[in-house]
Amino acid sequence: MDETPVIRMDEGWFMNDNSGPQLRKNKMAQVILNLNHISDQDLIADAKKYKTALTGNANFPNPNPTLAAYGTLITTAETDLAAFNVAQAAAQAATITKDASIKALHDGTVTLGASVQSTSNGDPAIIATADMAVKAAATPVGMLAQVQNLSLSAGDNPGEVDAHWNPVKGRKLYDVWLCTGDPAVEANWKHLQTPGASKVTLAGLPSGTRVWIRVRANASDVSNNGPFSQPATIIVP
């Protein structure tokens, strides 16, 4: 029997015992930057703080990016933020100026419209020469509604004009009339065509000439045709 004495250590475990106490592993800490809802100015302030803390810090001899590169990022962001703030202040001032100008133009247009109304004595053909719309007249019982929002634009080819208007409920046919003279003179108007849609391309018109167009909804009973739209005018391309 081996009677070799067992040497005991102060820690309370046997020298030849391999079952000593296990070292506990510390949980790894995580860096938190909280960048999701930070302001631009606070981001720059924090970046400066980090750069200062890492400068000459022996614990972080080789930060990535380098502190020189990080400093450049800070300087660039700070410069661009300052420029943005200046531009934003200028934009706010420009907005105030623009709003005042738009209001002045709005008020001037209202006054101009009143002048056209007074001078024209409410004649829709004369008002049309100012390229202003007029309030639609009430539709008599049994008559189709008046065509609204007639607009004209240049067609794809010389001598062509595209006309568009709001469709009249329940109707597919429309009468399109043309005037090349004084639109206030009824005899100057002539029927061009009866399209089956609320748009049409008018071809063969005299290029360089101002024309007026008007449209009405077509009924099977002529007496129930809708009233003509307000005339629209354009110079034929």
Secondary structure, 3 states (H helix, E strand, C coil): CCCCCCCECCCCCECCCCCCCCCCCCCCCCCCCCCCCCCHHHHHHHHHHHHHHHCCCCCCCCCCCCHHHHHHHHHHHHHHHHHHHHHHHHHHHHHHHHHHHHHHHHHHHHHHHHHHHHHHCCCHHHHHCCCCCCCCCCCCCCCCCCCCCCEEEECCCCCCEEEECCCCCCCCCEEEEEECCCCCCHHHEEEEECCCCCEEEECCCCCCCEEEEEEEECCCCHHHCCCCCCCEEEECC
